[in-house]
């Protein structure tokens, strides 16, 4: 059996899939209790109440259709109508397919200390 080593020094297994080095341990993930998560959410809501979102004005924002069309230019042309059709199914599907729109909005929005997501 031949062995290969990737750029990080991990030895590839028999299927060619890199294995982690034995000396590496995965990063520790903190799992908060439901009560801790609820408290974090309530603290964030005090910092940024819902009515602040109602006052959001997208000044200087690119036209969303132009943004999507710009993305479409680098995609397989026959798949673009399928993408748009899937985005029409529901608001969730739209936001999933138009993640660049949300990212552009969040990049200029004042989110306070909360940032784009609770950590």
N, CA, C and O atoms as a printed pandas DataFrame, in Angstrom:
     atom_number atom_name residue_name chain_id  residue_number  x_coord  y_coord  z_coord
0              1         N          UNK        A               1    0.841   -1.177    0.000
1              2        CA          UNK        A               1    0.000    0.000    0.000
2              3         C          UNK        A               1    0.886    1.240    0.000
3              4         O          UNK        A               1    1.825    1.340    0.789
4              5         N          UNK        A               2    0.584    2.176   -0.882
5              6        CA          UNK        A               2    1.323    3.432   -0.888
6              7         C          UNK        A               2    0.631    4.409    0.032
7              8         O          UNK        A               2   -0.594    4.447    0.150
8              9         N          UNK        A               3    1.465    5.195    0.674
9             10        CA          UNK        A               3    0.915    6.207    1.576
10            11         C          UNK        A               3    1.252    7.567    1.009
11            12         O          UNK        A               3    2.314    7.763    0.418
12            13         N          UNK        A               4    0.352    8.493    1.192
13            14        CA          UNK        A               4    0.632    9.854    0.769
14            15         C          UNK        A               4    0.411   10.779    1.945
15            16         O          UNK        A               4   -0.410   10.519    2.825
16            17         N          UNK        A               5    1.163   11.862    1.937
17            18        CA          UNK        A               5    1.071   12.831    3.019
18            19         C          UNK        A               5    0.591   14.139    2.421
19            20         O          UNK        A               5    1.144   14.618    1.431
20            21         N          UNK        A               6   -0.438   14.714    3.024
21            22        CA          UNK        A               6   -0.927   15.996    2.511
22            23         C          UNK        A               6   -0.024   17.129    2.988
23            24         O          UNK        A               6    0.970   16.890    3.673
24            25         N          UNK        A               7   -0.365   18.338    2.633
25            26        CA          UNK        A               7    0.488   19.489    2.954
26            27         C          UNK        A               7    0.556   19.772    4.448
27            28         O          UNK        A               7    1.433   20.510    4.897
28            29         N          UNK        A               8   -0.351   19.198    5.218
29            30        CA          UNK        A               8   -0.360   19.424    6.661
30            31         C          UNK        A               8    0.283   18.272    7.408
31            32         O          UNK        A               8    0.305   18.277    8.638
32            33         N          UNK        A               9    0.802   17.291    6.701
33            34        CA          UNK        A               9    1.467   16.172    7.345
34            35         C          UNK        A               9    0.553   15.026    7.708
35            36         O          UNK        A               9    1.000   14.070    8.341
36            37         N          UNK        A              10   -0.734   15.087    7.323
37            38        CA          UNK        A              10   -1.643   13.988    7.626
38            39         C          UNK        A              10   -1.474   12.899    6.576
39            40         O          UNK        A              10   -1.344   13.187    5.387
40            41         N          UNK        A              11   -1.477   11.666    7.016
41            42        CA          UNK        A              11   -1.312   10.542    6.102
42            43         C          UNK        A              11   -2.667   10.148    5.559
43            44         O          UNK        A              11   -3.635   10.026    6.309
44            45         N          UNK        A              12   -2.735    9.946    4.242
45            46        CA          UNK        A              12   -3.997    9.565    3.618
46            47         C          UNK        A              12   -4.266    8.097    3.877
47            48         O          UNK        A              12   -3.345    7.281    3.869
48            49         N          UNK        A              13   -5.520    7.759    4.106
49            50        CA          UNK        A              13   -5.930    6.380    4.314
50            51         C          UNK        A              13   -5.989    5.620    3.006
51            52         O          UNK        A              13   -5.605    6.140    1.959
52            53         N          UNK        A              14   -6.468    4.398    3.064
53            54        CA          UNK        A              14   -6.487    3.541    1.883
54            55         C          UNK        A              14   -7.390    4.100    0.789
55            56         O          UNK        A              14   -7.180    3.823   -0.392
56            57         N          UNK        A              15   -8.391    4.883    1.173
57            58        CA          UNK        A              15   -9.288    5.458    0.167
58            59         C          UNK        A              15   -8.783    6.813   -0.322
59            60         O          UNK        A              15   -9.461    7.485   -1.099
60            61         N          UNK        A              16   -7.588    7.217    0.135
61            62        CA          UNK        A              16   -7.040    8.495   -0.279
62            63         C          UNK        A              16   -7.599    9.677    0.494
63            64         O          UNK        A              16   -7.324   10.829    0.157
64            65         N          UNK        A              17   -8.382    9.399    1.530
65            66        CA          UNK        A              17   -8.982   10.457    2.335
66            67         C          UNK        A              17   -8.020   10.801    3.461
67            68         O          UNK        A              17   -7.594    9.910    4.197
68            69         N          UNK        A              18   -7.666   12.081    3.611
69            70        CA          UNK        A              18   -6.710   12.449    4.667
70            71         C          UNK        A              18   -7.254   12.110    6.045
71            72         O          UNK        A              18   -8.431   12.318    6.336
72            73         N          UNK        A              19   -6.373   11.584    6.884
73            74        CA          UNK        A              19   -6.706   11.317    8.280
74            75         C          UNK        A              19   -6.059   12.390    9.128
75            76         O          UNK        A              19   -4.994   12.899    8.782
76            77         N          UNK        A              20   -6.682   12.733   10.220
77            78        CA          UNK        A              20   -6.118   13.739   11.123
78            79         C          UNK        A              20   -4.887   13.171   11.806
79            80         O          UNK        A              20   -4.794   11.969   12.056
80            81         N          UNK        A              21   -3.957   14.042   12.101
81            82        CA          UNK        A              21   -2.792   13.612   12.852
82            83         C          UNK        A              21   -3.212   13.217   14.250
83            84         O          UNK        A              21   -4.122   13.810   14.830
84            85         N          UNK        A              22   -2.543   12.212   14.787
85            86        CA          UNK        A              22   -2.880   11.724   16.115
86            87         C          UNK        A              22   -2.643   12.797   17.166
87            88         O          UNK        A              22   -3.320   12.811   18.194
88            89         N          UNK        A              23   -1.692   13.700   16.924
89            90        CA          UNK        A              23   -1.382   14.721   17.919
90            91         C          UNK        A              23   -2.404   15.858   17.929
91            92         O          UNK        A              23   -2.434   16.651   18.870
92            93         N          UNK        A              24   -3.238   15.942   16.896
93            94        CA          UNK        A              24   -4.231   17.008   16.833
94            95         C          UNK        A              24   -5.512   16.569   17.531
95            96         O          UNK        A              24   -5.978   15.442   17.367
96            97         N          UNK        A              25   -6.057   17.473   18.302
97            98        CA          UNK        A              25   -7.364   17.191   18.878
98            99         C          UNK        A              25   -8.327   18.220   18.311
99           100         O          UNK        A              25   -7.943   19.361   18.053
100          101         N          UNK        A              26   -9.572   17.821   18.117
101          102        CA          UNK        A              26  -10.538   18.768   17.556
102          103         C          UNK        A              26  -10.768   19.921   18.519
103          104         O          UNK        A              26  -10.616   19.764   19.731
104          105         N          UNK        A              27  -11.137   21.085   17.979
105          106        CA          UNK        A              27  -11.391   22.220   18.867
106          107         C          UNK        A              27  -12.574   21.934   19.782
107          108         O          UNK        A              27  -13.538   21.278   19.387
108          109         N          UNK        A              28  -12.483   22.429   20.991
109          110        CA          UNK        A              28  -13.549   22.212   21.965
110          111         C          UNK        A              28  -14.752   23.077   21.600
111          112         O          UNK        A              28  -14.623   24.282   21.383
112          113         N          UNK        A              29  -15.902   22.456   21.538
113          114        CA          UNK        A              29  -17.142   23.154   21.226
114          115         C          UNK        A              29  -17.913   23.333   22.526
115          116         O          UNK        A              29  -18.149   22.376   23.263
116          117         N          UNK        A              30  -18.296   24.558   22.789
117          118        CA          UNK        A              30  -19.053   24.855   23.999
118          119         C          UNK        A              30  -20.535   24.657   23.698
119          120         O          UNK        A              30  -21.077   25.275   22.782
120          121         N          UNK        A              31  -21.178   23.806   24.462
121          122        CA          UNK        A              31  -22.611   23.564   24.308
122          123         C          UNK        A              31  -23.323   24.201   25.490
123          124         O          UNK        A              31  -23.241   23.714   26.618
124          125         N          UNK        A              32  -24.022   25.295   25.215
125          126        CA          UNK        A              32  -24.745   25.995   26.267
126          127         C          UNK        A              32  -26.068   25.282   26.542
127          128         O          UNK        A              32  -26.645   24.649   25.657
128          129         N          UNK        A              33  -26.526   25.395   27.757
129          130        CA          UNK        A              33  -27.812   24.819   28.121
130          131         C          UNK        A              33  -28.921   25.661   27.479
131          132         O          UNK        A              33  -28.681   26.806   27.095
132          133         N          UNK        A              34  -30.122   25.109   27.361
133          134        CA          UNK        A              34  -31.229   25.906   26.827
134          135         C          UNK        A              34  -31.450   27.203   27.624
135          136         O          UNK        A              34  -31.753   28.244   27.041
136          137         N          UNK        A              35  -31.301   27.139   28.928
137          138        CA          UNK        A              35  -31.485   28.341   29.748
138          139         C          UNK        A              35  -30.411   29.385   29.435
139          140         O          UNK        A              35  -30.703   30.580   29.382
140          141         N          UNK        A              36  -29.163   28.935   29.226
141          142        CA          UNK        A              36  -28.087   29.872   28.880
142          143         C          UNK        A              36  -28.334   30.507   27.512
143          144         O          UNK        A              36  -28.115   31.704   27.325
144          145         N          UNK        A              37  -28.793   29.694   26.560
145          146        CA          UNK        A              37  -29.076   30.229   25.227
146          147         C          UNK        A              37  -30.225   31.232   25.275
147          148         O          UNK        A              37  -30.189   32.261   24.599
148          149         N          UNK        A              38  -31.238   30.927   26.074
149          150        CA          UNK        A              38  -32.366   31.859   26.219
150          151         C          UNK        A              38  -31.897   33.172   26.836
151          152         O          UNK        A              38  -32.320   34.246   26.409
152          153         N          UNK        A              39  -31.036   33.091   27.827
153          154        CA          UNK        A              39  -30.518   34.301   28.466
154          155         C          UNK        A              39  -29.683   35.128   27.486
155          156         O          UNK        A              39  -29.765   36.356   27.481
156          157         N          UNK        A              40  -28.881   34.453   26.658
157          158        CA          UNK        A              40  -28.099   35.163   25.644
158          159         C          UNK        A              40  -29.021   35.871   24.654
159          160         O          UNK        A              40  -28.766   37.013   24.272
160          161         N          UNK        A              41  -30.078   35.200   24.246
161          162        CA          UNK        A              41  -31.031   35.798   23.315
162          163         C          UNK        A              41  -31.737   36.996   23.902
163          164         O          UNK        A              41  -31.910   38.010   23.225
164          165         N          UNK        A              42  -32.152   36.892   25.166
165          166        CA          UNK        A              42  -32.818   38.015   25.822
166          167         C          UNK        A              42  -31.876   39.198   25.983
167          168         O          UNK        A              42  -32.289   40.347   25.823
168          169         N          UNK        A              43  -30.624   38.930   26.296
169          170        CA          UNK        A              43  -29.644   40.019   26.428
170          171         C          UNK        A              43  -29.417   40.692   25.076
171          172         O          UNK        A              43  -29.294   41.915   24.998
172          173         N          UNK        A              44  -29.362   39.894   24.023
173          174        CA          UNK        A              44  -29.177   40.460   22.684
174          175         C          UNK        A              44  -30.395   41.269   22.266
175          176         O          UNK        A              44  -30.255   42.309   21.623
176          177         N          UNK        A              45  -31.592   40.803   22.622
177          178        CA          UNK        A              45  -32.813   41.519   22.262
178          179         C          UNK        A              45  -32.874   42.860   22.988
179          180         O          UNK        A              45  -33.369   43.836   22.425
180          181         N          UNK        A              46  -32.382   42.930   24.231
181          182        CA          UNK        A              46  -32.333   44.212   24.940
182          183         C          UNK        A              46  -31.379   45.169   24.243
183          184         O          UNK        A              46  -31.629   46.372   24.173
184          185         N          UNK        A              47  -30.292   44.625   23.733
185          186        CA          UNK        A              47  -29.289   45.445   23.055
186          187         C          UNK        A              47  -29.798   45.924   21.693
187          188         O          UNK        A              47  -29.460   47.025   21.259
188          189         N          UNK        A              48  -30.603   45.109   21.024
189          190        CA          UNK        A              48  -31.109   45.466   19.699
190          191         C          UNK        A              48  -32.584   45.046   19.602
191          192         O          UNK        A              48  -32.883   43.964   19.095
192          193         N          UNK        A              49  -33.499   45.885   20.080
193          194        CA          UNK        A              49  -34.923   45.559   20.043
194          195         C          UNK        A              49  -35.441   45.421   18.603
195          196         O          UNK        A              49  -34.843   45.941   17.661
196          197         N          UNK        A              50  -36.542   44.723   18.462
197          198        CA          UNK        A              50  -37.116   44.478   17.138
198          199         C          UNK        A              50  -37.461   45.763   16.393
199          200         O          UNK        A              50  -37.327   45.822   15.171
200          201         N          UNK        A              51  -37.909   46.802   17.120
201          202        CA          UNK        A              51  -38.314   48.023   16.428
202          203         C          UNK        A              51  -37.142   48.735   15.735
203          204         O          UNK        A              51  -37.359   49.537   14.827
204          205         N          UNK        A              52  -35.911   48.446   16.155
205          206        CA          UNK        A              52  -34.752   49.013   15.466
206          207         C          UNK        A              52  -34.678   48.478   14.031
207          208         O          UNK        A              52  -34.298   49.204   13.111
208          209         N          UNK        A              53  -35.040   47.217   13.850
209          210        CA          UNK        A              53  -35.006   46.617   12.517
210          211         C          UNK        A              53  -36.003   47.293   11.575
211          212         O          UNK        A              53  -35.761   47.373   10.370
212          213         N          UNK        A              54  -37.110   47.775   12.114
213          214        CA          UNK        A              54  -38.130   48.408   11.281
214          215         C          UNK        A              54  -37.616   49.699   10.661
215          216         O          UNK        A              54  -38.088   50.110    9.601
216          217         N          UNK        A              55  -36.665   50.334   11.307
217          218        CA          UNK        A              55  -36.131   51.587   10.798
218          219         C          UNK        A              55  -34.979   51.419    9.824
219          220         O          UNK        A              55  -34.399   52.413    9.387
220          221         N          UNK        A              56  -34.635   50.189    9.472
221          222        CA          UNK        A              56  -33.512   49.954    8.560
222          223         C          UNK        A              56  -33.821   50.510    7.174
223          224         O          UNK        A              56  -34.847   50.189    6.575
224          225         N          UNK        A              57  -32.927   51.338    6.683
225          226        CA          UNK        A              57  -33.058   51.901    5.343
226          227         C          UNK        A              57  -31.842   51.462    4.547
227          228         O          UNK        A              57  -30.701   51.681    4.956
228          229         N          UNK        A              58  -32.095   50.854    3.427
229          230        CA          UNK        A              58  -31.002   50.320    2.599
230          231         C          UNK        A              58  -30.469   51.395    1.667
231          232         O          UNK        A              58  -30.681   51.336    0.456
232          233         N          UNK        A              59  -29.777   52.377    2.235
233          234        CA          UNK        A              59  -29.209   53.458    1.425
234          235         C          UNK        A              59  -27.963   52.954    0.704
235          236         O          UNK        A              59  -27.136   52.254    1.287
236          237         N          UNK        A              60  -27.844   53.312   -0.547
237          238        CA          UNK        A              60  -26.669   52.921   -1.310
238          239         C          UNK        A              60  -26.608   51.440   -1.637
239          240         O          UNK        A              60  -25.575   50.929   -2.068
240          241         N          UNK        A              61  -27.706   50.771   -1.431
241          242        CA          UNK        A              61  -27.762   49.326   -1.668
242          243         C          UNK        A              61  -27.811   49.044   -3.164
243          244         O          UNK        A              61  -28.481   49.744   -3.923
244          245         N          UNK        A              62  -27.095   48.015   -3.567
245          246        CA          UNK        A              62  -27.156   47.582   -4.961
246          247         C          UNK        A              62  -28.537   47.014   -5.243
247          248         O          UNK        A              62  -29.202   46.491   -4.349
248          249         N          UNK        A              63  -28.958   47.124   -6.488
249          250        CA          UNK        A              63  -30.238   46.559   -6.888
250          251         C          UNK        A              63  -30.167   45.040   -6.735
251          252         O          UNK        A              63  -29.295   44.414   -7.339
252          253         N          UNK        A              64  -31.057   44.424   -5.943
253          254        CA          UNK        A              64  -31.001   42.979   -5.717
254          255         C          UNK        A              64  -31.057   42.161   -7.010
255          256         O          UNK        A              64  -30.386   41.135   -7.122
256          257         N          UNK        A              65  -31.843   42.604   -7.972
257          258        CA          UNK        A              65  -31.933   41.863   -9.234
258          259         C          UNK        A              65  -30.595   41.912   -9.959
259          260         O          UNK        A              65  -30.165   40.911  -10.533
260          261         N          UNK        A              66  -29.937   43.060   -9.939
261          262        CA          UNK        A              66  -28.625   43.173  -10.576
262          263         C          UNK        A              66  -27.593   42.277   -9.896
263          264         O          UNK        A              66  -26.740   41.688  -10.559
264          265         N          UNK        A              67  -27.676   42.177   -8.567
265          266        CA          UNK        A              67  -26.754   41.305   -7.831
266          267         C          UNK        A              67  -26.956   39.856   -8.260
267          268         O          UNK        A              67  -25.993   39.143   -8.539
268          269         N          UNK        A              68  -28.224   39.425   -8.310
269          270        CA          UNK        A              68  -28.505   38.043   -8.716
270          271         C          UNK        A              68  -28.108   37.785  -10.161
271          272         O          UNK        A              68  -27.592   36.715  -10.483
272          273         N          UNK        A              69  -28.346   38.763  -11.037
273          274        CA          UNK        A              69  -27.948   38.610  -12.432
274          275         C          UNK        A              69  -26.425   38.569  -12.570
275          276         O          UNK        A              69  -25.895   37.866  -13.430
276          277         N          UNK        A              70  -25.732   39.317  -11.729
277          278        CA          UNK        A              70  -24.274   39.271  -11.731
278          279         C          UNK        A              70  -23.756   37.896  -11.353
279          280         O          UNK        A              70  -22.781   37.410  -11.924
280          281         N          UNK        A              71  -24.419   37.271  -10.383
281          282        CA          UNK        A              71  -24.058   35.902  -10.015
282          283         C          UNK        A              71  -24.377   34.947  -11.156
283          284         O          UNK        A              71  -23.616   34.018  -11.426
284          285         N          UNK        A              72  -25.487   35.172  -11.815
285          286        CA          UNK        A              72  -25.919   34.271  -12.884
286          287         C          UNK        A              72  -24.912   34.239  -14.032
287          288         O          UNK        A              72  -24.809   33.240  -14.744
288          289         N          UNK        A              73  -24.175   35.327  -14.207
289          290        CA          UNK        A              73  -23.206   35.388  -15.310
290          291         C          UNK        A              73  -22.107   34.346  -15.170
291          292         O          UNK        A              73  -21.529   33.919  -16.169
292          293         N          UNK        A              74  -21.811   33.929  -13.938
293          294        CA          UNK        A              74  -20.751   32.942  -13.729
294          295         C          UNK        A              74  -21.293   31.528  -13.537
295          296         O          UNK        A              74  -20.540   30.618  -13.191
296          297         N          UNK        A              75  -22.577   31.342  -13.759
297          298        CA          UNK        A              75  -23.193   30.025  -13.569
298          299         C          UNK        A              75  -23.533   29.387  -14.907
299          300         O          UNK        A              75  -23.544   30.054  -15.942
300          301         N          UNK        A              76  -23.805   28.106  -14.874
301          302        CA          UNK        A              76  -24.237   27.407  -16.081
302          303         C          UNK        A              76  -25.567   28.014  -16.528
303          304         O          UNK        A              76  -26.534   27.986  -15.766
304          305         N          UNK        A              77  -25.640   28.560  -17.742
305          306        CA          UNK        A              77  -26.845   29.279  -18.179
306          307         C          UNK        A              77  -28.133   28.464  -18.101
307          308         O          UNK        A              77  -29.192   29.009  -17.788
308          309         N          UNK        A              78  -28.053   27.176  -18.381
309          310        CA          UNK        A              78  -29.284   26.375  -18.361
310          311         C          UNK        A              78  -29.775   26.088  -16.939
311          312         O          UNK        A              78  -30.916   25.662  -16.759
312          313         N          UNK        A              79  -28.927   26.315  -15.925
313          314        CA          UNK        A              79  -29.328   26.062  -14.543
314          315         C          UNK        A              79  -29.888   27.305  -13.844
315          316         O          UNK        A              79  -30.535   27.189  -12.803
316          317         N          UNK        A              80  -29.647   28.479  -14.402
317          318        CA          UNK        A              80  -30.104   29.723  -13.770
318          319         C          UNK        A              80  -31.628   29.762  -13.609
319          320         O          UNK        A              80  -32.100   30.108  -12.527
320          321         N          UNK        A              81  -32.427   29.420  -14.644
321          322        CA          UNK        A              81  -33.885   29.427  -14.438
322          323         C          UNK        A              81  -34.343   28.440  -13.363
323          324         O          UNK        A              81  -35.330   28.688  -12.669
324          325         N          UNK        A              82  -33.629   27.330  -13.227
325          326        CA          UNK        A              82  -33.970   26.363  -12.174
326          327         C          UNK        A              82  -33.720   26.994  -10.804
327          328         O          UNK        A              82  -34.527   26.842   -9.888
328          329         N          UNK        A              83  -32.597   27.703  -10.672
329          330        CA          UNK        A              83  -32.281   28.381   -9.412
330          331         C          UNK        A              83  -33.366   29.382   -9.070
331          332         O          UNK        A              83  -33.870   29.397   -7.947
332          333         N          UNK        A              84  -33.730   30.221  -10.036
333          334        CA          UNK        A              84  -34.760   31.227   -9.782
334          335         C          UNK        A              84  -36.098   30.573   -9.439
335          336         O          UNK        A              84  -36.815   31.061   -8.566
336          337         N          UNK        A              85  -36.434   29.496  -10.101
337          338        CA          UNK        A              85  -37.675   28.779   -9.801
338          339         C          UNK        A              85  -37.691   28.246   -8.383
339          340         O          UNK        A              85  -38.711   28.306   -7.697
340          341         N          UNK        A              86  -36.566   27.730   -7.953
341          342        CA          UNK        A              86  -36.480   27.217   -6.579
342          343         C          UNK        A              86  -36.575   28.353   -5.570
343          344         O          UNK        A              86  -37.142   28.184   -4.491
344          345         N          UNK        A              87  -36.019   29.513   -5.920
345          346        CA          UNK        A              87  -36.084   30.654   -5.007
346          347         C          UNK        A              87  -37.509   31.181   -4.861
347          348         O          UNK        A              87  -37.832   31.811   -3.854
348          349         N          UNK        A              88  -38.356   30.934   -5.842
349          350        CA          UNK        A              88  -39.743   31.404   -5.800
350          351         C          UNK        A              88  -40.632   30.583   -4.869
351          352         O          UNK        A              88  -41.729   31.020   -4.520
352          353         N          UNK        A              89  -40.178   29.412   -4.469
353          354        CA          UNK        A              89  -41.017   28.483   -3.703
354          355         C          UNK        A              89  -41.433   29.045   -2.344
355          356         O          UNK        A              89  -42.588   28.910   -1.941
356          357         N          UNK        A              90  -40.489   29.675   -1.638
357          358        CA          UNK        A              90  -40.798   30.169   -0.295
358          359         C          UNK        A              90  -39.794   31.256    0.089
359          360         O          UNK        A              90  -38.737   31.371   -0.532
360          361         N          UNK        A              91  -40.117   32.050    1.107
361          362        CA          UNK        A              91  -39.142   33.038    1.569
362          363         C          UNK        A              91  -37.825   32.394    2.003
363          364         O          UNK        A              91  -36.754   32.944    1.748
364          365         N          UNK        A              92  -37.899   31.235    2.654
365          366        CA          UNK        A              92  -36.672   30.551    3.067
366          367         C          UNK        A              92  -35.835   30.190    1.850
367          368         O          UNK        A              92  -34.622   30.404    1.843
368          369         N          UNK        A              93  -36.470   29.645    0.822
369          370        CA          UNK        A              93  -35.738   29.269   -0.384
370          371         C          UNK        A              93  -35.143   30.495   -1.068
371          372         O          UNK        A              93  -34.045   30.431   -1.621
372          373         N          UNK        A              94  -35.862   31.605   -1.029
373          374        CA          UNK        A              94  -35.323   32.837   -1.619
374          375         C          UNK        A              94  -34.056   33.271   -0.885
375          376         O          UNK        A              94  -33.034   33.555   -1.510
376          377         N          UNK        A              95  -34.133   33.319    0.449
377          378        CA          UNK        A              95  -32.973   33.760    1.211
378          379         C          UNK        A              95  -31.819   32.774    1.101
379          380         O          UNK        A              95  -30.656   33.177    1.139
380          381         N          UNK        A              96  -32.120   31.509    0.966
381          382        CA          UNK        A              96  -31.069   30.506    0.785
382          383         C          UNK        A              96  -30.371   30.715   -0.558
383          384         O          UNK        A              96  -29.145   30.647   -0.643
384          385         N          UNK        A              97  -31.145   30.965   -1.586
385          386        CA          UNK        A              97  -30.574   31.173   -2.913
386          387         C          UNK        A              97  -29.962   32.543   -3.100
387          388         O          UNK        A              97  -29.104   32.731   -3.962
388          389         N          UNK        A              98  -30.395   33.500   -2.300
389          390        CA          UNK        A              98  -29.897   34.867   -2.418
390          391         C          UNK        A              98  -29.041   35.270   -1.233
391          392         O          UNK        A              98  -29.139   36.398   -0.751
392          393         N          UNK        A              99  -28.212   34.370   -0.765
393          394        CA          UNK        A              99  -27.385   34.646    0.416
394          395         C          UNK        A              99  -26.495   35.865    0.216
395          396         O          UNK        A              99  -26.202   36.579    1.175
396          397         N          UNK        A             100  -26.062   36.112   -1.016
397          398        CA          UNK        A             100  -25.219   37.275   -1.283
398          399         C          UNK        A             100  -25.967   38.578   -0.960
399          400         O          UNK        A             100  -25.355   39.545   -0.506
400          401         N          UNK        A             101  -27.265   38.605   -1.188
401          402        CA          UNK        A             101  -28.062   39.796   -0.862
402          403         C          UNK        A             101  -28.032   40.066    0.642
403          404         O          UNK        A             101  -27.832   41.202    1.073
404          405         N          UNK        A             102  -28.232   39.015    1.432
405          406        CA          UNK        A             102  -28.223   39.163    2.878
406          407         C          UNK        A             102  -26.832   39.574    3.357
407          408         O          UNK        A             102  -26.700   40.438    4.224
408          409         N          UNK        A             103  -25.802   38.959    2.795
409          410        CA          UNK        A             103  -24.441   39.290    3.196
410          411         C          UNK        A             103  -24.133   40.752    2.892
411          412         O          UNK        A             103  -23.483   41.430    3.688
412          413         N          UNK        A             104  -24.593   41.233    1.754
413          414        CA          UNK        A             104  -24.369   42.634    1.397
414          415         C          UNK        A             104  -25.088   43.564    2.376
415          416         O          UNK        A             104  -24.534   44.588    2.779
416          417         N          UNK        A             105  -26.315   43.214    2.759
417          418        CA          UNK        A             105  -27.055   44.027    3.718
418          419         C          UNK        A             105  -26.367   44.024    5.083
419          420         O          UNK        A             105  -26.231   45.073    5.713
420          421         N          UNK        A             106  -25.939   42.859    5.534
421          422        CA          UNK        A             106  -25.306   42.760    6.846
422          423         C          UNK        A             106  -23.954   43.454    6.886
423          424         O          UNK        A             106  -23.519   43.912    7.943
424          425         N          UNK        A             107  -23.294   43.531    5.749
425          426        CA          UNK        A             107  -21.964   44.143    5.732
426          427         C          UNK        A             107  -22.012   45.637    6.024
427          428         O          UNK        A             107  -21.016   46.206    6.471
428          429         N          UNK        A             108  -23.139   46.275    5.783
429          430        CA          UNK        A             108  -23.241   47.713    6.026
430          431         C          UNK        A             108  -24.204   48.057    7.160
431          432         O          UNK        A             108  -24.312   49.226    7.533
432          433         N          UNK        A             109  -24.899   47.078    7.712
433          434        CA          UNK        A             109  -25.865   47.326    8.776
434          435         C          UNK        A             109  -25.157   47.522   10.115
435          436         O          UNK        A             109  -24.141   46.881   10.382
436          437         N          UNK        A             110  -25.684   48.392   10.942
437          438        CA          UNK        A             110  -25.161   48.588   12.281
438          439         C          UNK        A             110  -25.818   47.539   13.180
439          440         O          UNK        A             110  -26.984   47.673   13.553
440          441         N          UNK        A             111  -25.074   46.512   13.516
441          442        CA          UNK        A             111  -25.632   45.418   14.302
442          443         C          UNK        A             111  -25.241   45.487   15.760
443          444         O          UNK        A             111  -25.583   44.594   16.535
444          445         N          UNK        A             112  -24.548   46.503   16.137
445          446        CA          UNK        A             112  -24.118   46.628   17.525
446          447         C          UNK        A             112  -23.151   45.515   17.883
447          448         O          UNK        A             112  -22.486   44.958   17.009
448          449         N          UNK        A             113  -23.074   45.195   19.145
449          450        CA          UNK        A             113  -22.150   44.175   19.613
450          451         C          UNK        A             113  -22.624   42.767   19.278
451          452         O          UNK        A             113  -21.849   41.815   19.370
452          453         N          UNK        A             114  -23.904   42.623   18.887
453          454        CA          UNK        A             114  -24.441   41.296   18.618
454          455         C          UNK        A             114  -23.808   40.674   17.373
455          456         O          UNK        A             114  -23.666   39.454   17.291
456          457         N          UNK        A             115  -23.433   41.505   16.414
457          458        CA          UNK        A             115  -22.883   40.962   15.178
458          459         C          UNK        A             115  -23.985   40.289   14.380
459          460         O          UNK        A             115  -25.153   40.356   14.764
460          461         N          UNK        A             116  -23.630   39.637   13.266
461          462        CA          UNK        A             116  -24.649   39.030   12.426
462          463         C          UNK        A             116  -25.295   37.790   13.043
463          464         O          UNK        A             116  -26.357   37.359   12.594
464          465         N          UNK        A             117  -24.668   37.217   14.059
465          466        CA          UNK        A             117  -25.241   36.021   14.686
466          467         C          UNK        A             117  -24.792   35.961   16.133
467          468         O          UNK        A             117  -23.732   36.470   16.496
468          469         N          UNK        A             118  -25.602   35.340   16.933
469          470        CA          UNK        A             118  -25.199   35.123   18.333
470          471         C          UNK        A             118  -24.177   34.001   18.362
471          472         O          UNK        A             118  -24.310   33.013   17.639
472          473         N          UNK        A             119  -23.187   34.148   19.171
473          474        CA          UNK        A             119  -22.154   33.114   19.244
474          475         C          UNK        A             119  -22.331   32.320   20.498
475          476         O          UNK        A             119  -21.562   31.394   20.756
